[in-house]
Amino acid sequence: MMDGSHEDTLREIVGRLREALHDPSTPASALPSISNKLAEFDERMRMAEKSGSLFDADDDMTEVTEDVGASIV
């Protein structure tokens, strides 16, 4: 099951994109970008629902590697 807050956020984004796509006042030049984003977020929703999580099960969110960060040269 997806985390409620992430699921809610994705659903809200998809809803707003759909509204903008069907709004007659949306400029025609914005429609391709909105369509692409709608498809992207819709796919994220489907993948998250399918996997049960927005994150990979093997993904350790707390792991830090030694080489992370900026180097001062």
C-alpha positions as CSV (number, residue, x, y, z in Angstrom):
1,M,0.0,0.0,0.0
2,M,1.2,3.5,-0.8
3,D,1.9,6.0,1.9
4,G,-1.3,8.2,2.1
5,S,0.5,11.5,1.9
6,H,2.5,10.6,-1.2
7,E,-0.6,9.0,-2.8
8,D,-2.6,12.1,-2.0
9,T,0.0,14.4,-3.5
10,L,0.3,12.3,-6.7
11,R,-3.5,12.2,-7.0
12,E,-3.7,16.0,-6.5
13,I,-1.1,16.6,-9.1
14,V,-2.8,14.3,-11.6
15,G,-6.1,16.0,-10.9
16,R,-4.7,19.5,-11.4
17,L,-3.0,18.5,-14.6
18,R,-6.3,17.0,-16.0
19,E,-8.1,20.2,-15.1
20,A,-5.5,22.3,-16.8
21,L,-5.6,20.0,-19.9
22,H,-9.4,20.4,-20.2
23,D,-9.5,24.1,-19.3
24,P,-10.4,26.2,-22.3
25,S,-8.3,29.1,-21.0
26,T,-5.1,26.9,-21.0
27,P,-2.8,28.2,-23.8
28,A,-2.4,25.7,-26.7
29,S,1.3,26.0,-26.3
30,A,1.1,24.5,-22.8
31,L,-0.9,21.5,-23.8
32,P,2.1,19.3,-24.9
33,S,3.9,19.9,-21.7
34,I,0.8,19.3,-19.6
35,S,0.1,16.1,-21.5
36,N,3.6,14.8,-20.9
37,K,3.5,15.6,-17.2
38,L,0.1,14.0,-16.9
39,A,1.4,10.8,-18.5
40,E,4.5,10.9,-16.3
41,F,2.5,11.2,-13.0
42,D,-0.1,8.8,-14.2
43,E,2.6,6.2,-14.8
44,R,4.1,7.0,-11.3
45,M,0.7,6.3,-9.8
46,R,0.3,3.0,-11.6
47,M,3.8,1.9,-10.7
48,A,3.4,2.9,-7.1
49,E,0.1,1.1,-6.8
50,K,1.5,-2.0,-8.5
51,S,4.5,-2.2,-6.3
52,G,2.7,-1.0,-3.1
53,S,5.3,1.7,-2.5
54,L,6.7,4.8,-4.0
55,F,10.2,3.6,-3.1
56,D,12.0,0.5,-4.0
57,A,11.8,-2.1,-1.3
58,D,15.6,-2.6,-1.5
59,D,16.2,1.2,-1.3
60,D,17.7,2.1,2.1
61,M,16.7,5.7,2.6
62,T,19.1,6.1,5.5
63,E,22.2,4.7,3.9
64,V,25.0,7.3,3.4
65,T,28.1,6.5,1.4
66,E,31.4,8.1,2.2
67,D,31.8,9.7,-1.2
68,V,28.6,11.7,-1.0
69,G,29.1,15.5,-0.9
70,A,31.1,18.2,-2.4
71,S,34.8,18.3,-2.6
72,I,36.7,21.5,-2.1
73,V,39.4,21.8,-4.8
